[in-house]
Amino acid sequence: MLKRFAPLVPLALVTLLFGCAAHTPVSQQVVDQQVQKPSSVSQSSALYQEELATEKELAEFSANSKPYQLPALADSILERGMSLIGTRYRFGGTSEAGFDCSGFIGYLFKEEAGMQLPRSTREMINVKAPLVARNNLKPGDLLFFSTNGRGRVSHAGIYLGDDQFIHSSSRRSGGVRIDNLGDSYWSKTFIEAKRALAMAPASVVARK
């Protein structure tokens, strides 16, 4: 399923990208401060602890018999999202007349998965869903970014696969579009990812 998404991604991405709550790229000084690496030993320990925490969260969802079929729900959400590419960006927008970044995500998750996500990115990043390491991302995972240079979440998108994600970017960059998480701007402003679909209602999962 993911392979059919790849050809739809524009061949040439703009160099300067804009986030939901930002109109200028993060300065190099701020970026350097955000991505400073600890010593190799400390970094390895931190990554190990993060992996254990993620595995624990996912295990708890399984232990609670949460029925969760990622491909089915993710396909529905992403296919609907792809059909909305080009929809204009509108601050505060939550409908097909125009979306902001969190409005776009909330609309798709409500329509296709019966989930009522928080309205703002600051609330959305705090949903009680498993954290997902960047190298373990799956389609449908929520991605959070700090695009304003202050270290706080200010933008969000939905992971498509193959290092690509869909989001409602900004007025100047065309609204709903696909971008690459590996691009310098998005890679440096990425904060974390969460598997919100793990919280999908059992009734919706059963229908899928």
C-alpha positions in Angstrom: 0.0 0.0 0.0 2.8 2.4 0.9 4.5 1.9 -2.5 1.6 3.6 -4.2 2.0 6.7 -2.2 5.6 7.3 -3.2 5.0 8.4 -6.8 2.7 11.1 -5.7 5.3 13.0 -3.8 6.6 16.0 -5.7 10.0 15.5 -7.3 11.3 18.8 -6.3 10.7 20.1 -2.8 11.0 23.7 -1.9 14.2 24.5 0.0 12.5 26.7 2.5 9.6 25.1 4.2 7.1 26.6 6.7 5.4 25.0 9.7 1.9 25.4 11.0 3.0 28.1 13.5 6.1 29.5 11.9 7.0 31.6 8.9 10.7 31.6 9.1 13.1 28.7 9.4 14.9 28.0 12.7 18.2 29.8 12.9 21.3 27.7 12.7 22.3 28.8 16.2 19.1 27.5 17.8 19.2 24.3 15.7 22.7 23.6 16.8 21.7 24.1 20.4 18.8 21.8 20.0 20.7 18.9 18.4 23.8 18.9 20.5 24.7 15.3 21.3 25.8 14.0 24.6 28.8 11.7 25.0 28.5 8.4 23.1 28.0 6.5 26.3 25.3 8.8 27.6 23.6 8.8 24.2 23.6 5.0 24.0 22.1 4.8 27.5 19.4 7.3 26.7 18.5 5.6 23.4 18.3 2.2 25.3 16.1 3.7 28.0 13.8 5.3 25.3 13.5 2.0 23.5 12.6 0.2 26.7 10.0 2.8 27.6 8.4 2.5 24.1 8.3 -1.3 24.3 6.7 -1.1 27.8 4.0 1.3 26.5 3.2 -0.9 23.5 3.2 -4.0 25.8 0.7 -2.3 28.2 -1.7 -1.7 25.3 -1.4 -5.4 24.3 -1.9 -6.5 27.9 -5.1 -4.5 28.1 -6.4 -6.4 25.0 -6.6 -3.2 23.0 -7.5 -4.4 19.5 -5.3 -2.5 17.2 -4.8 -3.2 13.5 -2.5 -0.5 12.3 -2.6 -1.1 8.5 -6.4 -1.0 8.2 -6.9 2.2 10.2 -3.8 3.9 8.8 -4.8 3.1 5.2 -8.2 4.8 5.7 -6.7 7.9 7.3 -3.9 8.3 4.8 -6.0 7.6 1.7 -8.5 10.3 2.9 -5.6 12.6 3.6 -4.1 12.1 0.2 -7.4 13.0 -1.4 -7.2 16.4 0.3 -3.8 17.3 -1.0 -3.9 20.9 -2.2 -6.6 21.9 0.3 -5.8 25.5 1.5 -4.3 26.3 4.8 -6.5 28.2 7.1 -5.6 29.2 10.7 -8.1 27.5 13.0 -9.5 25.5 10.1 -11.0 22.1 10.8 -12.9 21.3 7.6 -12.3 20.7 3.9 -12.8 24.5 3.4 -9.3 24.8 5.0 -7.1 23.3 7.7 -4.4 24.3 10.0 -2.0 21.5 11.0 -3.8 20.1 14.1 -7.2 20.7 12.4 -6.2 18.5 9.5 -5.1 15.7 11.8 -8.1 15.9 14.0 -10.5 15.9 11.0 -8.9 12.7 9.6 -8.8 10.8 12.9 -12.4 11.7 13.7 -13.7 10.8 10.3 -11.8 7.6 9.7 -11.0 6.3 13.1 -13.8 7.7 15.3 -11.2 9.5 17.5 -11.5 12.9 19.1 -8.0 14.2 19.4 -7.1 17.5 21.2 -7.6 20.6 19.1 -4.1 22.1 19.5 -0.6 20.7 18.9 0.4 21.5 22.4 -2.5 19.3 23.7 -2.1 16.7 21.0 1.5 15.9 21.9 0.4 15.0 25.4 -2.1 12.3 24.4 -1.6 9.1 26.3 -0.3 7.1 23.4 3.0 5.1 23.0 6.0 7.1 22.0 7.7 5.8 18.9 11.4 6.0 18.0 12.1 7.6 14.7 13.6 4.4 13.3 10.4 2.5 14.2 7.8 4.8 12.6 4.7 3.3 11.0 2.1 4.8 8.8 -0.5 6.7 10.8 2.0 7.8 13.6 1.7 11.4 14.6 4.9 13.6 14.1 5.5 16.7 16.2 7.9 19.5 15.3 9.2 22.7 16.9 9.2 25.1 14.0 9.3 28.4 15.9 12.8 28.0 17.4 11.7 27.9 21.0 11.9 24.2 21.6 8.1 23.9 22.0 5.8 21.9 19.7 4.2 24.2 17.1 3.5 21.8 14.2 2.3 18.3 13.5 1.8 15.8 10.6 1.0 12.2 9.9 3.6 9.7 8.9 3.1 8.1 5.5 6.0 5.7 5.2 9.3 5.8 3.3 10.3 8.8 5.4 7.4 10.9 4.1 4.6 12.6 5.9 1.4 14.5 5.1 0.4 17.8 6.8 -1.3 21.1 6.4 1.8 23.2 6.1 1.1 26.9 5.6 -0.6 29.4 3.2 2.7 30.1 1.4 3.6 26.5 0.9 0.3 25.3 -0.5 -1.7 23.9 2.5 -2.1 20.1 2.6 1.0 18.6 1.1 3.6 15.8 1.5 7.1 16.4 2.7 10.2 14.3 3.6 11.2 13.9 7.2 14.7 13.4 6.1 14.9 17.0 4.7 17.2 19.2 6.7 14.5 21.5 8.0 12.1 18.8 9.2 14.8 16.6 10.5 16.2 19.4 12.7 12.8 20.5 14.0 11.4 17.1 14.7 10.6 16.5 18.4 8.9 13.1 18.8 6.3 10.7 17.4 3.3 9.0 19.0 1.2 6.1 17.9 -2.2 7.6 18.5 -4.0 4.9 16.6 -3.3 2.6 19.5 -6.2 4.4 21.2 -8.7 3.8 18.5 -12.1 2.5 19.6 -12.6 -1.2 19.3 -15.8 -0.7 17.3 -14.0 1.2 14.6 -11.2 -1.3 14.4 -13.7 -4.1 14.0 -15.4 -2.4 11.1 -12.0 -2.0 9.3 
